[in-house]
Amino acid sequence: MITLKSAREIEGMRKSGAVLAGVHLGLRDLIKPGLSTWEIEKFSRQYIESHGATASEIGFDGYKYATCVSVNDEVAHGIPRRGLDLKNGDIVKVDMCVNLDGYESDSCWTYAVGEISPENQRLMEVTKKALYLGIDQAVIGNRIGDIGHAIQQYTEVENNYGDVRELIGHGIQPTIHEDPSVPHYGEAGKGLRLREGMTITIEPMITRGTWHLTTRVVPHDNWEYYATEDGSMAAQYEHTLAITKDGPKILTSQDPEFDAKYL
């Protein structure tokens, strides 16, 4: 079932999203070579809880952590791991969900660790732009396929990258995973029509190689996560947004100047 949110509910999600964005802003200064991915978890959880919010991923489908931390060819659902230290040249994806006063938000960001290669820098730039191309399609009257088509056209057709199929965006609120599904590939003009009051995530996962995934298991946790099948690097960016009569509104913005048209 898809619920249409009121202005009051969207404002509640925006406040939740501001807490989440604050975590990502803090991680910009924290992430550097030598940092354990467990330190990302500790910082994020402390920040969320110190702002009166909770980490929604804890307990969701048995998950134990506030963050998902995925490094290099790891695409998604990697756990923060003691002893997994970031190295110069790595790229790391940090994904999390926040609940503040019953309102949910969800956002992932990719971070460069020290000095990264031009190829990985380009991957990050293309993936971030793909997110915003998808957001531009999230207007009343468009269809879900318009979002996916814009992302796939830019990433696969124009840049010859892999556009992951198995993991997609989704509706959000009152829980972190709601209808509708929001693929990052597809055919323009197809799929569910977007309506005012819908709240969704757009979260393209883009690779330098194949879009096919493989699974790995963290032994001590027996936790399964996703990596690229061919070992190629992957990046992801994600925002939570609302469909409004004034266009798509980003609820997890980290940069009011960059995102001015979406606020």
C-alpha positions as CSV (number, residue, x, y, z in Angstrom):
1,M,0.0,0.0,0.0
2,I,1.2,3.5,-0.9
3,T,0.4,6.3,1.6
4,L,0.3,9.9,0.6
5,K,1.9,12.1,3.2
6,S,0.6,15.4,4.5
7,A,2.7,18.6,4.7
8,R,3.1,17.9,8.5
9,E,4.4,14.4,7.8
10,I,6.8,15.6,5.2
11,E,8.1,18.2,7.6
12,G,8.7,15.5,10.2
13,M,10.7,13.5,7.7
14,R,12.7,16.6,6.8
15,K,13.7,17.0,10.5
16,S,14.7,13.3,10.6
17,G,16.6,13.8,7.3
18,A,18.5,16.7,8.8
19,V,19.8,14.5,11.6
20,L,20.9,11.9,9.0
21,A,22.5,14.6,6.8
22,G,24.5,15.7,9.9
23,V,26.0,12.3,10.3
24,H,27.2,12.4,6.7
25,L,28.6,15.8,7.1
26,G,30.6,14.6,10.1
27,L,31.8,11.6,8.2
28,R,33.4,13.8,5.6
29,D,36.0,14.9,8.3
30,L,36.2,11.5,10.0
31,I,36.9,9.2,7.0
32,K,40.6,8.9,6.2
33,P,43.3,6.2,5.7
34,G,43.7,4.0,8.7
35,L,40.2,4.5,10.1
36,S,38.4,1.3,11.0
37,T,35.0,0.9,9.6
38,W,33.9,0.2,13.2
39,E,34.7,3.8,14.0
40,I,32.2,4.9,11.3
41,E,29.5,2.9,13.1
42,K,30.5,4.3,16.6
43,F,30.4,7.9,15.4
44,S,27.2,7.5,13.4
45,R,25.3,5.8,16.2
46,Q,26.5,8.3,18.8
47,Y,25.5,11.3,16.6
48,I,22.1,9.9,15.9
49,E,21.3,9.1,19.5
50,S,22.7,12.4,20.8
51,H,20.2,14.2,18.6
52,G,17.3,12.4,20.1
53,A,16.8,10.0,17.2
54,T,17.3,6.3,16.7
55,A,19.0,4.2,14.1
56,S,16.2,2.4,12.2
57,E,18.4,-0.3,10.7
58,I,19.1,-1.8,14.2
59,G,16.8,-4.8,14.5
60,F,15.5,-4.5,10.9
61,D,15.5,-8.1,9.4
62,G,17.9,-9.1,12.2
63,Y,20.5,-6.4,11.4
64,K,22.6,-5.3,14.4
65,Y,24.1,-2.0,13.3
66,A,23.3,1.6,12.7
67,T,25.1,1.7,9.4
68,C,25.9,-0.4,6.4
69,V,29.5,0.2,5.4
70,S,30.6,-1.2,2.0
71,V,34.2,-0.8,0.7
72,N,35.4,-0.7,-2.9
73,D,33.8,-3.6,-4.8
74,E,31.3,-4.2,-2.0
75,V,28.0,-2.8,-3.3
76,A,25.6,-2.8,-0.4
77,H,24.7,-4.2,3.0
78,G,28.3,-4.5,4.2
79,I,28.6,-4.4,8.0
80,P,31.0,-2.2,10.0
81,R,33.9,-4.5,10.9
82,R,36.5,-4.2,13.6
83,G,39.9,-4.6,12.0
84,L,38.8,-3.6,8.5
85,D,40.9,-0.4,8.2
86,L,40.4,1.9,5.2
87,K,43.4,2.5,2.9
88,N,44.5,5.4,0.8
89,G,42.6,5.1,-2.6
90,D,39.6,3.2,-1.2
91,I,36.0,4.3,-1.8
92,V,33.5,3.6,1.0
93,K,29.7,3.7,0.9
94,V,27.9,4.5,4.2
95,D,24.2,3.9,4.2
96,M,21.8,4.5,7.2
97,C,18.3,5.2,8.2
98,V,17.1,7.5,11.0
99,N,13.9,7.7,12.9
100,L,13.1,11.0,14.7
101,D,9.7,11.2,16.5
102,G,8.3,8.5,14.3
103,Y,9.5,9.9,11.0
104,E,12.0,8.0,8.8
105,S,14.8,9.1,6.5
106,D,17.3,7.1,4.5
107,S,20.5,8.2,2.7
108,C,23.7,6.7,1.4
109,W,26.9,8.6,0.4
110,T,30.2,7.5,-1.1
111,Y,33.4,8.8,0.3
112,A,36.9,9.0,-1.1
113,V,39.6,7.7,1.3
114,G,42.7,9.9,0.9
115,E,43.8,10.3,-2.7
116,I,41.8,8.1,-5.1
117,S,42.3,7.3,-8.8
118,P,40.8,9.5,-11.5
119,E,38.8,6.4,-12.6
120,N,37.2,6.1,-9.2
121,Q,36.7,9.9,-8.9
122,R,34.8,9.7,-12.2
123,L,32.7,6.8,-11.0
124,M,31.7,8.8,-7.9
125,E,30.8,11.9,-10.0
126,V,28.7,10.0,-12.5
127,T,26.8,8.1,-9.8
128,K,26.0,11.3,-7.9
129,K,24.9,13.0,-11.1
130,A,22.7,10.0,-11.9
131,L,21.0,10.4,-8.6
132,Y,20.0,14.0,-9.4
133,L,19.0,13.0,-12.9
134,G,16.6,10.6,-11.3
135,I,15.4,13.2,-8.8
136,D,14.6,15.6,-11.7
137,Q,12.1,13.0,-13.0
138,A,10.3,12.6,-9.7
139,V,7.5,15.0,-10.5
140,I,3.7,14.7,-10.4
141,G,2.4,12.9,-13.5
142,N,5.6,11.2,-14.4
143,R,6.1,7.4,-14.0
144,I,8.5,5.3,-12.0
145,G,10.0,4.2,-15.3
146,D,11.0,7.8,-16.1
147,I,13.3,7.8,-13.0
148,G,15.0,4.6,-14.0
149,H,15.3,5.4,-17.6
150,A,17.1,8.7,-16.9
151,I,19.6,6.9,-14.6
152,Q,20.2,4.0,-17.0
153,Q,20.6,6.2,-20.0
154,Y,23.3,8.3,-18.3
155,T,25.2,5.5,-16.6
156,E,25.0,2.6,-19.0
157,V,24.4,4.1,-22.4
158,E,26.4,7.3,-22.1
159,N,29.2,6.2,-19.7
160,N,29.3,2.4,-20.2
161,Y,29.0,1.7,-16.5
162,G,27.1,-1.1,-14.8
163,D,23.7,-0.1,-13.3
164,V,22.8,-2.6,-10.6
165,R,19.4,-4.3,-11.1
166,E,19.0,-6.4,-7.9
167,L,18.9,-3.6,-5.4
168,I,16.5,-0.7,-5.9
169,G,14.9,2.4,-4.3
170,H,11.6,2.2,-2.5
171,G,8.9,4.1,-0.7
172,I,9.5,5.2,2.8
173,Q,7.3,6.2,5.8
174,P,5.9,4.9,8.1
175,T,8.6,2.2,7.9
176,I,11.9,2.3,6.1
177,H,10.8,0.0,3.3
178,E,7.4,0.7,1.7
179,D,5.8,0.6,-1.7
180,P,6.5,1.5,-4.4
181,S,9.7,-0.1,-5.7
182,V,11.9,2.4,-7.5
183,P,14.3,0.7,-9.9
184,H,17.2,2.7,-11.3
185,Y,16.7,1.3,-14.8
186,G,13.6,1.0,-17.0
187,E,11.5,2.4,-19.8
188,A,10.3,5.9,-19.9
189,G,6.6,6.3,-19.6
190,K,6.1,3.0,-17.9
191,G,5.2,2.0,-14.4
192,L,3.3,3.6,-11.5
193,R,2.3,7.2,-11.9
194,L,3.8,9.6,-9.3
195,R,1.4,11.5,-7.1
196,E,1.7,14.4,-4.7
197,G,2.5,13.3,-1.2
198,M,4.5,10.2,-2.2
199,T,7.8,9.8,-0.4
200,I,10.5,7.6,-1.9
201,T,14.2,7.0,-2.0
202,I,16.3,7.1,-5.2
203,E,19.7,5.3,-4.7
204,P,21.6,4.2,-7.8
205,M,24.4,1.7,-7.3
206,I,26.8,2.1,-10.2
207,T,29.9,0.0,-11.1
208,R,32.9,0.3,-13.3
209,G,32.1,-3.1,-14.7
210,T,29.2,-5.5,-14.7
211,W,25.9,-4.8,-13.0
212,H,25.7,-8.4,-11.8
213,L,26.2,-9.1,-8.1
214,T,27.6,-11.9,-6.0
215,T,27.1,-12.5,-2.3
216,R,29.7,-12.7,0.4
217,V,29.4,-13.7,4.1
218,V,31.1,-12.0,7.1
219,P,32.1,-15.2,9.0
220,H,31.8,-14.0,12.6
221,D,28.4,-12.5,12.0
222,N,27.1,-14.9,9.4
223,W,25.9,-11.8,7.6
224,E,25.4,-11.9,3.8
225,Y,26.1,-8.8,1.7
226,Y,26.6,-7.9,-2.0
227,A,29.6,-7.2,-4.1
228,T,30.2,-6.8,-7.8
229,E,30.5,-10.2,-9.6
230,D,33.7,-9.1,-11.5
231,G,35.4,-7.2,-8.6
232,S,34.9,-3.8,-10.2
233,M,34.5,-0.7,-8.0
234,A,31.0,0.5,-7.0
235,A,29.6,3.8,-5.8
236,Q,26.2,4.7,-4.5
237,Y,24.3,7.9,-3.6
238,E,20.9,8.1,-2.1
239,H,18.4,10.7,-1.0
240,T,14.9,10.5,0.5
241,L,12.5,12.9,-1.3
242,A,8.9,13.9,-1.4
243,I,6.8,14.4,-4.5
244,T,5.1,17.8,-4.2
245,K,3.2,20.3,-6.4
246,D,6.4,22.4,-6.4
247,G,8.6,19.5,-7.7
248,P,10.7,16.9,-5.9
249,K,11.9,18.0,-2.4
250,I,15.0,16.4,-1.0
251,L,14.5,15.6,2.7
252,T,18.1,14.5,3.4
253,S,20.1,17.4,1.9
254,Q,23.6,17.9,3.0
255,D,24.2,21.1,1.0
256,P,21.4,23.8,1.0
257,E,23.3,25.7,-1.7
258,F,23.8,22.8,-4.1
259,D,20.3,21.5,-3.5
260,A,18.5,24.9,-3.4
261,K,16.1,24.1,-6.2
262,Y,15.0,20.9,-4.4
263,L,14.4,22.4,-0.9
